[in-house]
Structures are given as C-alpha cells and as structure tokens.
Amino acid sequence: MGTLELQKKDIACSTHALSFSEMEEIIAGKECGQYVVDCLGDAYSNHGWVSVWAIVQSAFIPETAVALAVACYIDC
C-alpha cells in the first residue's frame, strides 16, 4: 500500500508547473552553453599563432578540441 501511494505522489509531482528556481536553472544552462561556444570561438580565432596551433592540433589530435571545451565549461 505504501508503494502505491508513493507512485501516485511521483506522478502528481511530475506534472507540476516549473518554479522560479527551476526556470533559473534552465536559463543558466543555456547561458553556460553559449559561454562555452563563445569561449571556443575566441580560442580558435582571437589569439594569433596560438589559435592557428589550436586549429592544426585539433585536426590531428581531436582530444585538443575536447580539452578546450572542458576548459571553457569549467570557467562557466
């Protein structure tokens, strides 16, 4: 009987409207994603020869792009 009540409660909770804090988390996630995209664009285009090196190295060693993306994500 306790399991049935718990299942009903879970179903009821899953259909509620988003609270303000939940909406903020969703918006923050989008902002973080945009920050990562902007950071990668900056890394690959605004640092002269270092950007050229990043492009060439990413072409031969794809882990470089992953490392740059992780570094950008950590900053957000």
N, C-alpha and C positions, 0 to 999 in steps of 0.2 A: 504494500500500500504506500509506503514512503517513497519507493521508486517512481510510482505513477504520479504522485504529487510533484516530485522533482522534475519529471519530464514535462508536465503541464506548465510548471513555472518557467522552465527553459524556453519553451515555445512562446510563452507570453512575453518574455523578455526580449526575444529575438526580433519582435515586430515593433518595438517602440521607436519613437522618433529620436533623432540624434540630439544629444545635449550640446550645449555650447562648447564644453571642453572637448567632446569628441569631434566637433567640427573644426576646432582649432588644431587638433592633431592631424586631421586630413589636410588642412591648408598648409600646415608646417611641412608635411611630407612633400607636397608639391613644390614648396619653396626650396626645400633641400635638393630635390631633383633638379630644379632649374639652376641652383647654385653649382651642382656638380657639372652640368652641361656647360655653364659659363666658365667654370674653372678649367675644364678640359680644352675649351676653345682658346682660353688665354694661354694655357701651357703649350698648345700646338701652334700658336700664331704670334704671340706678342713678346717673345724672348730671344729674338735673333737666332744666332747659331745654335743655342740650346734647343730652340723649337725645331730647327732642322734636324738636329741629332735625335730628338724625341720621335719625329716622324719616321726617320730612317730606321731607328732601332725598333719602333713599333711594327714596322713592316717585316722585319726579320725575326724579332722576338716579341710575339703578341703579349707576353706577360708584362711588358713595359706599359702597354695601354691599361691593363688591369691594375697595375701598381699605381699609375697616375690617377685612375678613377677612384681607387680606395683612398689614396691620399686626399683627394678632393672631398670625398664623402666624410672622412674623419673630421675635416675642417668645418663641415656644416653642422 
